[in-house]
Amino acid sequence: MKFNDSYDDLTRKIESEVTHAFLLQSYNEIMIYVEDEDRANIYESIFKRLLSKTIKFNNIYLSGGKDRVQALYKKYKEDPVMPCFFIVDLDFDFLLEKQILLDQNFIYLDRYSIENYLVDENAGAVFLNGRLHLGEEYCKDAMNFNQWLNNISHEYKQLLSTFLAIQKLDFHISNTGKNAEAFLVEKSWEIDHEKIINYIESVNNHAQEEDKLQEFIDLKEHYIQLLETKYNSDLWKIIPGKQLIVMFAKYLVEMCPRNKRRIELDDFYHLASRECDINNFDFIKNAIDSYIKEFAA
């Protein structure tokens, strides 16, 4: 599926996708659409654990972006012949006061993205125990998960406020999509403060060129206060998930012997989706249960 289609082509493909989903309704009780472009297995693992055995699904539909999920949802609402659910990332949408589409079956995650749920103490302990063979409880103690999260939250605050100000001012500067390594000490999970300082300085220079330096500085301060008020020590929940999960994986492997410090991120994603705390997704389960009851009434 291409994502640069013309409007007419996109409309026809959305209609085709929705029609295809409805043709499968004899085999599925619900359909689930997400905005990701890959790793459907992650959602499959999570929803198999989350949903009761009486609720069945065979497919996770990867829509390739929030706009496409919204378009599919709007097409579905024209004739909702079966229960469908549309799940999108939180991103910075609420912090930036973007227009939000909320409905019983259009659900925002309550963390930045799915990866933020995979950064999980139990998942980390299971991974470490597979390398250290010292027992999961020992691994939990050694990992010191909450302290690590607090440290990351504190150190990422300035960076997050910069990302938010960039997006609010619509600067064409790479931000949340940057690889985690852009802000880390080489071959480590640790934050490289010099890299962050240099990045923020480059944004300052751009703001100066746009004659918006003071506006940028004021916005950064506004977002720091907002982040402290809304998230405080839970700031990690709004760190871009693809950056956060890389830091977590690097943190874990650094606790392993040197001959066991390699990690395939795809494998870690899969393990974490099977071991993370499923209770963190109860808000989705409750929404699905409620909508299905109303739909069947």
C-alpha positions in Angstrom: 0.0 0.0 0.0 1.4 3.4 -1.0 0.8 6.4 1.3 1.3 9.1 -1.3 -1.8 8.4 -3.3 -4.1 11.0 -4.8 -7.2 11.9 -2.9 -9.4 9.8 -5.3 -7.1 6.9 -5.2 -6.9 7.1 -1.4 -10.7 7.2 -1.1 -11.1 4.1 -3.3 -8.5 2.2 -1.3 -10.1 3.1 2.0 -13.5 2.0 0.6 -11.8 -1.3 -0.5 -10.2 -1.8 2.9 -13.4 -1.3 4.7 -15.3 -3.6 2.3 -12.7 -6.3 2.7 -13.0 -6.1 6.4 -16.8 -6.4 6.3 -16.5 -9.5 4.0 -14.6 -11.2 6.8 -17.2 -10.6 9.4 -18.4 -14.2 9.4 -14.9 -15.1 10.7 -14.4 -12.2 13.1 -16.5 -10.7 15.8 -14.5 -7.5 15.9 -12.0 -5.7 13.6 -9.1 -3.6 14.9 -7.3 -0.8 13.0 -4.1 0.7 14.3 -2.0 3.5 12.8 1.3 1.6 12.6 3.0 0.4 9.4 4.6 -2.7 10.8 4.8 -5.1 13.8 1.2 -6.3 13.7 2.4 -9.2 15.8 2.8 -6.8 18.8 -0.8 -5.9 18.7 -1.8 -9.5 18.1 0.0 -10.6 21.3 -1.5 -7.8 23.3 -5.1 -8.2 22.2 -5.0 -12.0 22.6 -4.0 -11.4 26.2 -6.4 -8.5 26.7 -9.7 -9.7 25.3 -11.9 -12.4 26.7 -12.1 -15.7 24.8 -15.6 -14.8 23.7 -14.3 -11.9 21.7 -12.4 -13.0 18.6 -10.4 -11.3 16.0 -8.1 -12.7 13.3 -6.5 -9.6 11.9 -4.9 -6.3 13.0 -5.1 -3.8 10.2 -2.0 -1.6 9.9 -3.3 1.6 8.4 0.0 3.5 8.0 -0.8 6.7 9.9 -3.3 8.5 12.1 -4.9 10.3 9.2 -5.6 7.0 7.5 -7.2 5.6 10.7 -9.4 8.6 10.9 -10.4 8.3 7.2 -11.2 4.6 7.7 -13.2 5.4 10.8 -15.3 8.0 9.0 -16.0 5.6 6.2 -17.0 2.9 8.7 -19.4 5.3 10.5 -21.4 5.6 7.3 -22.6 2.1 7.7 -21.3 0.4 10.9 -22.5 -3.2 10.1 -20.1 -4.8 12.6 -18.0 -3.8 15.6 -14.8 -2.1 14.5 -12.2 -0.3 16.7 -9.7 2.3 15.7 -6.7 2.8 17.9 -4.2 5.7 17.5 -1.1 6.9 19.3 -1.4 9.7 21.9 1.6 11.5 20.5 1.6 15.2 21.6 -2.0 15.7 20.4 -3.5 16.7 23.8 -0.4 18.8 24.9 -0.5 20.7 21.6 -4.3 21.1 21.9 -4.9 19.5 18.5 -8.4 18.7 17.3 -9.2 15.4 18.8 -11.5 12.7 17.4 -13.1 10.8 20.3 -15.7 8.2 20.1 -16.6 4.9 21.8 -14.7 3.0 19.2 -12.1 5.6 18.3 -9.5 5.2 21.1 -6.3 7.1 21.9 -3.6 5.3 23.7 -2.9 7.1 27.1 0.9 7.0 26.4 2.9 8.4 23.5 2.8 5.1 21.5 2.6 1.4 21.9 6.3 1.2 22.7 5.8 3.1 25.9 3.8 0.1 27.3 6.5 -2.3 26.3 9.0 -0.4 28.5 7.9 -2.5 31.4 9.5 -3.9 34.6 8.3 -7.5 34.2 9.3 -7.6 30.5 12.7 -6.3 31.4 13.1 -8.9 34.2 12.1 -11.8 31.9 14.6 -10.6 29.3 17.4 -10.2 31.9 16.7 -13.6 33.4 17.0 -15.2 30.0 20.6 -13.8 29.9 21.6 -14.0 33.6 19.7 -17.1 34.8 19.5 -15.6 38.3 15.8 -15.5 38.8 13.2 -12.8 37.8 13.0 -11.3 41.3 16.8 -10.8 41.4 16.7 -9.3 37.9 13.9 -6.9 39.0 16.0 -5.7 41.9 19.1 -5.4 39.8 17.2 -3.4 37.1 16.0 -0.7 39.5 13.4 0.0 37.0 11.5 2.9 38.7 14.7 4.8 39.4 15.9 4.4 35.8 12.5 5.8 34.6 12.8 8.7 37.0 16.3 9.5 35.7 15.2 9.3 32.1 12.1 11.5 32.8 14.3 14.2 34.4 16.9 14.2 31.7 14.5 14.2 28.8 12.4 17.2 30.1 14.3 19.9 28.1 14.3 17.8 25.0 10.5 17.1 25.2 9.8 20.8 25.7 11.9 21.5 22.6 10.1 18.9 20.5 6.7 20.4 21.6 7.8 24.0 20.7 9.1 22.8 17.3 5.8 21.2 16.5 3.7 24.1 17.8 5.7 26.5 15.6 5.7 24.1 12.7 9.5 24.3 12.3 10.8 21.9 9.7 13.3 20.3 12.0 13.5 16.6 12.8 12.4 16.0 16.4 10.3 13.0 17.7 11.2 11.0 14.7 14.9 11.1 15.4 16.7 7.9 16.3 17.4 7.6 20.1 21.1 7.4 19.3 21.0 11.0 18.3 20.8 11.9 22.0 22.8 9.0 23.6 26.4 8.4 24.5 27.8 6.2 21.8 27.1 2.5 22.3 25.2 3.2 25.6 21.7 3.9 26.9 22.9 7.0 28.8 21.8 10.5 27.8 24.6 12.5 26.1 24.0 16.0 27.5 26.3 17.6 25.0 24.3 16.2 22.1 21.1 17.6 23.6 22.7 21.0 24.1 23.9 21.1 20.6 20.5 20.0 19.2 18.7 22.7 21.2 21.2 25.3 20.1 20.6 24.3 16.5 16.9 24.8 17.0 17.6 28.2 18.7 19.5 29.2 15.6 16.6 28.2 13.3 14.2 30.1 15.5 16.4 33.2 15.3 16.4 32.9 11.5 12.6 32.7 11.5 12.5 35.7 13.8 10.7 33.6 16.4 13.4 33.0 19.0 11.6 34.7 21.9 8.4 32.9 21.0 10.3 29.6 20.9 11.9 30.3 24.3 8.5 31.2 25.8 6.9 28.1 24.4 9.6 25.9 25.8 9.1 27.3 29.3 5.3 26.9 28.9 5.7 23.2 28.0 8.2 22.5 30.8 5.6 23.7 33.3 2.8 21.8 31.6 4.9 18.6 31.5 5.7 19.0 35.2 2.1 19.6 36.1 0.6 16.8 34.0 3.2 14.1 34.2 5.9 14.9 36.8 7.8 11.6 37.4 5.7 9.9 34.8 7.2 12.0 32.0 8.5 8.8 30.4 4.9 8.0 29.3 5.1 10.9 26.8 8.7 10.3 25.6 8.6 9.2 21.9 8.2 5.5 22.3 10.6 4.4 19.6 13.3 6.4 21.3 12.4 5.2 24.8 12.3 1.5 23.9 15.8 1.7 22.4 17.1 3.3 25.6 15.5 0.5 27.6 16.9 -2.3 25.5 20.4 -0.7 25.7 20.0 -0.3 29.4 19.2 -4.0 29.8 22.0 -5.4 27.6 24.5 -3.3 29.5 23.6 -5.3 32.6 24.6 -8.5 30.8 28.0 -10.2 30.4 30.0 -8.8 27.4 29.4 -11.9 25.4 25.6 -11.5 25.8 25.1 -7.9 24.9 23.6 -8.3 21.4 19.9 -7.8 21.1 17.5 -7.9 18.1 15.0 -5.1 18.7 12.2 -7.1 16.8 12.7 -10.0 19.2 12.6 -7.6 22.2 9.4 -6.1 21.0 7.8 -9.5 20.7 9.0 -10.6 24.2 7.8 -7.4 25.8 4.3 -7.6 24.1 3.9 -11.0 25.7 5.3 -10.1 29.1 4.3 -6.4 29.8 1.6 -5.6 32.3 -1.7 -6.2 30.4 -3.6 -4.3 33.0 -2.3 -1.1 31.5 -4.6 -1.7 28.6 -7.8 -2.1 30.6 -9.1 1.2 29.3 -9.2 -0.4 25.8 -10.7 -3.6 27.0 -13.5 -1.6 28.9 -14.2 0.5 25.8 -14.4 -2.7 23.6 -16.7 -4.5 26.1 -19.0 -1.5 26.4 -19.2 -0.9 22.6 -20.0 -4.5 21.8 -22.8 -4.6 24.4 -24.3 -1.5 22.9 -23.8 -2.7 19.3 -25.5 -6.0 20.1 -28.5 -4.3 21.8 
